[in-house]
């Protein structure tokens, strides 16, 4: 939050990369370490952290929450799938949702997350909200990991034009000791351990001042039982969903089928063109043409070291080229997409022109010879 405002007054000390980028990178590094599938960002504001996290391949569910709907709405379009996402669907599923609401309220849509981030959030909470915050995040949501960052007030004298707080909406800014005491008490009450770190190093010789942004990483000590979650789960939905995007994924059979059909046709066309070029070489010599018999050695560049049996060889009969499905299935990408030969046959049934026995992709070459 507040990244533009917060960097304006940093004159005595200039951070490179800017502090907000360092905070985001810290979260990204944590995601790469723990591989959470479901991540929620509380106080997501302009959605910039969510935008960065959507590229992390381990994440399948992203959710953002903020008290200011207008700020989210200005940037939520950045979380929508792009045309390339439909042309080349990912192998993972990804759903991104934004909610309008307060972190002081419980809502069942925030259950089941592996990681919850609260980046530059708590200093914006008033006393009553801050009092409810630990119960909502650690008690109710109870993710495996919670990351909380907040300004370190001891660093403020090193920042130009900071007379009191770094932002006019801040209700408080804590010293290292204050943040540590609050974090340790929250961890003790709800069964978490906490490690302290930060971003924005102080100048040499002033290490006691600490990081400009102090960070607590909370790890839940014990797995939460399903019975406990259900017993505390409120029935009332209090947040308003303002955005939801479901990314195209190969886990959806519709997108998988399209990808397989495209790859099958592409692979068959490669083999067909190679076959036709070899046939053309033979056509100059009638005697050689009569002996024309393609071998799968012609396609070794495509199949690598795969062992191809006789029944897998493509052939030409009259004005038709036949490329056995077994040959196409041997190509790595087709094999990876389908998994089994039976699934390949199922996905292309009725979508690709096949031989009468369904064993080969068939192309007409009559128009190519005229």
FIRO-126504 format. One record per residue (C-alpha): y negated, x, z; residue in one letter. Coordinates in pm, whole numbers, plus 50000, padded with zeros to 5 digits. Layout:
REM residues N
YXZA;...
REM end
This chain:
REM residues 370
500005000050000X;496285009149966X;497025039849755X;493755039849558X;491575034349863X;493445059750071X;493155088449823X;489385083949765X;488295100950083X;490695130450080X;488205158450008X;488815184850272X;492525182650194X;493785172649851X;497425162849823X;499365170449508X;501225148849417X;499075121449575X;500345108149908X;501535074749769X;503695093049513X;505115115249787X;506005084349991X;507685068149691X;509585099949613X;510785101349973X;512275066549935X;513815075349599X;515445106449748X;516855085050028X;518275060449773X;519915089049582X;521455101249909X;522815068450047X;523355048549722X;522365014049854X;523164984449628X;520624960549778X;517084971749862X;514124951849998X;510534964450010X;508434946950274X;504714947950199X;505474955349832X;501854948549719X;501474960749357X;505264964549311X;504935001449216X;507755012349449X;510004984549321X;509234994848964X;510375030349037X;513505019049220X;514664996348936X;515655027848746X;518035039149024X;521495032048883X;523085023949220X;520764994649293X;521904959949186X;519504938249390X;515794944949449X;513534922249653X;509864924549741X;507894906050009X;504144904650059X;501634882550236X;499304884249934X;500764865749636X;497884874349404X;498444911849433X;502114907749344X;501364884249054X;498994909348895X;501754935148853X;505004915748863X;505254916748482X;506134953748515X;509444943148672X;510514921848375X;513214934048133X;511954950747816X;513304944347463X;515344976347486X;517134962247792X;518464934247572X;519294957247280X;521134981747506X;522314963147819X;523144984548119X;526634986748262X;525264976348604X;523774942848700X;520204941148833X;518264912148981X;514654916149094X;512984889549311X;509514887249468X;508764865349769X;505484854149920X;505564853650300X;505064871750629X;507284898550781X;506844879851109X;509024851250978X;512774850050921X;514204837850593X;517894838350489X;516994853150149X;516404886250328X;519924889450467X;522544913450336X;520354942950233X;521524978850268X;518044994450278X;514704979750386X;511484999050325X;508194992950506X;505785017350346X;502285017150502X;502884981950631X;502944979851011X;499314991251056X;498254959250873X;499984936651127X;498064920451410X;499404921651764X;501474889751742X;503014899651408X;503814934751528X;505564920151832X;507854898851609X;508424926051349X;511314945051521X;513294913051580X;512884902051218X;513734935751058X;516174952051303X;517574921251474X;517754895151198X;517834914250868X;519774942851030X;520164965250724X;522074997950742X;518855017850686X;515185010650757X;512345033350646X;508935028750809X;505875049250720X;502435046950881X;499275068350901X;499165095951160X;495835091951340X;495865128651451X;495405138351086X;492305116951038X;489715143351141X;490875164150844X;490075135850603X;486545131350475X;484705098650542X;487275085450790X;485185073351082X;487785050951247X;490715038851038X;491725048550684X;491465012850554X;489314983550671X;492384961050701X;494214984350940X;494604969051285X;495595002251441X;496625037751355X;499025055651584X;499315091451699X;502665108951663X;503545100952026X;502625064151989X;504715059751676X;507615078751829X;507605057452145X;507465024951951X;510205035751709X;512535048451980X;512185016052176X;512924994851866X;515935016751784X;517245014152141X;516904976152153X;518684969551824X;521354996651804X;519745021551567X;519195058751569X;515905072051431X;514825104851275X;511165114451235X;509635131950938X;506725126550700X;504815136050387X;501445152950345X;501695186550517X;498835198650737X;496975231150660X;498525263950768X;497815270051134X;497375233051211X;501055223151219X;500655205051553X;498575178751379X;501735167051200X;502175150050864X;499385128950719X;501925100750676X;504525098750950X;507925083950868X;510785070551074X;514245067050918X;516395042751117X;520175042151075X;522215013751225X;524815027351466X;527364999451443X;528354976051160X;527044940751208X;529714913951229X;529614884950988X;529854860251276X;526654873851429X;524784871151101X;525884835351046X;525094824351400X;521524837051374X;520924826451016X;518124800850996X;518664770750773X;515024768150675X;513594787350381X;510084798750463X;509304823250183X;508154811949840X;509774828949541X;507064839049295X;509134859749051X;512764865248953X;514234886248673X;517924889848590X;518494919948367X;521014918348083X;524204935648188X;527554944148035X;529084927248340X;527974894748173X;530604887347906X;527944874047667X;526184907647654X;529474926847664X;530754907347365X;527604914647164X;527824951647249X;531514953547156X;531034935246825X;528144958346731X;530144989346821X;533264977446639X;531314970346318X;529445003446346X;532675023046401X;534465005046119X;531545011945882X;531695049245964X;535395050245879X;534925029145568X;532125051245428X;534165082345496X;537155066545324X;535075056345021X;533555091044983X;537015106644979X;538205081044725X;535225089444506X;536205126044507X;539635116244373X;538255091844111X;537005120043888X;540615130243821X;542915101043717X;546005120843816X;544625128544162X;543375092544203X;546885078944154X;548025101144439X;545115091644664X;546415086245016X;543845089845299X;544925106645617X;543445103345963X;542755140745941X;539635129445754X;538325114146074X;539095142146316X;535385147846367X;535095112746510X;538365110446701X;538375145346847X;541805154346982X;543125118846988X;546665115746852X;546585090346569X;549865075846450X;550745064846100X;550195027646165X;546615035446270X;545545049645935X;542895029945740X;543765020745384X;542425004445068X;544254975744901X;542664961744587X;539044954244669X;539544954545046X;539284982145305X;541394978045618X;540594996945940X;543234990646207X;541894978246542X;544095004446709X;542045031246533X;538735015446634X;539975012146994X;540655049746994X;536945057046969X;535605065947319X;532715041247334X;534795011647218X;537535021547460X;535085024247750X;533434990847676X;536684971247646X;539054988947882X;542134973647722X;543214966847364X;543874930447458X;540264926247572X;539004941347246X;540974915647048X;539704887347268X;536024897547245X;535924900546864X;538134870446785X;536294848146538X;533294871746531X;534564899346300X;536434895645970X;540054905546031X;543184908845818X;545564879145802X;547684893146088X;544594901646295X;545494938346322X;542644953546120X;538944949246046X;538544940645677X;535664948845440X;535244938945077X;534234967544847X;533974947544525X;530154946144532X;529944983344604X;531794992344286X;529684970844053X;
REM end
